[in-house]
């Protein structure tokens, strides 16, 4: 098991086994994002898809999700709010 300093969670954690997304963004995620943070993104992405009724075959939805993924990992203060969702206090 290899580890890295996760940019999202700001601690040393298990790294991903391979790039989870193609291209430069995938490489950047592989080098900076932990397995745990990636799973958190997948959960957040599911909320975005469901709450915004996105179709994954729609190129506009794909672009939106890519933009949100970049913001989630590399500019968290600029994320879109999810309508109808209140995070658990914890």
Backbone torsions as a table, in degrees:
resi	resn	phi	psi	omega
1	UNK	NA	124.2	175.8
2	UNK	-99.4	156.2	-177.7
3	UNK	-126.6	166.6	175.3
4	UNK	-152.3	165.8	174.2
5	UNK	-86.0	110.7	-175.2
6	UNK	-74.3	124.6	-179.7
7	UNK	-66.9	-30.2	-177.5
8	UNK	-79.3	-45.6	-174.4
9	UNK	-99.0	-5.3	175.9
10	UNK	54.7	45.1	173.9
11	UNK	-157.7	165.5	-179.9
12	UNK	-76.5	120.8	-176.8
13	UNK	-143.2	170.1	178.4
14	UNK	-62.6	135.1	-179.7
15	UNK	-86.7	165.3	174.5
16	UNK	-72.2	151.4	-179.7
17	UNK	-76.5	-30.1	179.9
18	UNK	-152.9	166.3	179.5
19	UNK	-62.5	128.3	-177.0
20	UNK	-86.2	-2.0	-176.4
21	UNK	-148.9	147.4	-177.6
22	UNK	-72.8	163.5	171.5
23	UNK	75.2	-162.1	-177.6
24	UNK	-62.7	-38.2	179.2
25	UNK	-62.5	-43.0	177.8
26	UNK	-60.9	-41.6	178.1
27	UNK	-63.5	-43.4	179.8
28	UNK	-63.2	-41.0	177.6
29	UNK	-64.9	-46.4	179.6
30	UNK	-56.2	-39.6	-176.1
31	UNK	-81.7	-17.1	-171.8
32	UNK	-128.2	-10.4	-171.8
33	UNK	-118.9	133.5	179.8
34	UNK	-79.9	165.4	175.9
35	UNK	-58.9	-41.8	180.0
36	UNK	-63.3	-45.1	179.7
37	UNK	-66.7	-34.9	177.1
38	UNK	-63.7	-41.7	178.2
39	UNK	-63.5	-38.0	176.5
40	UNK	-61.6	-40.9	177.4
41	UNK	-62.1	-44.1	-179.5
42	UNK	-58.3	-40.0	177.0
43	UNK	-65.5	-43.4	179.1
44	UNK	-64.5	-42.2	178.9
45	UNK	-60.6	-40.7	177.8
46	UNK	-60.5	-42.3	176.8
47	UNK	-61.7	-44.4	178.5
48	UNK	-59.7	-45.2	-179.3
49	UNK	-62.5	-47.9	-176.4
50	UNK	-69.8	-48.1	-175.3
51	UNK	-70.4	-27.1	179.7
52	UNK	-102.5	6.3	179.7
53	UNK	49.3	49.7	-178.3
54	UNK	-81.7	144.0	173.3
55	UNK	-104.3	123.4	-176.0
56	UNK	-70.4	-10.4	175.7
57	UNK	-89.6	-7.9	178.9
58	UNK	-81.8	119.5	179.8
59	UNK	-57.1	-33.1	177.4
60	UNK	-66.5	-39.1	177.4
61	UNK	-66.4	-40.8	178.2
62	UNK	-61.9	-44.3	178.6
63	UNK	-63.6	-42.0	178.7
64	UNK	-60.8	-45.9	-179.2
65	UNK	-66.2	-37.8	176.9
66	UNK	-62.6	-45.4	178.5
67	UNK	-60.3	-44.1	179.3
68	UNK	-65.7	-36.7	177.9
69	UNK	-63.6	-44.9	177.9
70	UNK	-60.4	-43.8	178.7
71	UNK	-65.3	-40.4	-177.7
72	UNK	-58.4	-43.1	-176.5
73	UNK	-91.8	-31.7	-168.5
74	UNK	-121.2	-3.2	177.8
75	UNK	-158.3	59.5	-169.6
76	UNK	-57.5	-25.2	-177.6
77	UNK	-74.8	-5.0	-176.7
78	UNK	-111.4	16.8	-178.6
79	UNK	-71.9	146.6	172.5
80	UNK	-72.1	142.8	173.5
81	UNK	-75.2	149.2	177.4
82	UNK	-96.5	117.0	-178.8
83	UNK	-62.6	135.0	175.3
84	UNK	79.0	4.7	-178.5
85	UNK	-115.6	130.4	174.7
86	UNK	-118.5	117.9	-179.5
87	UNK	-62.5	148.7	176.7
88	UNK	-69.9	142.0	173.4
89	UNK	-79.9	131.8	-178.4
90	UNK	-172.6	NA	NA
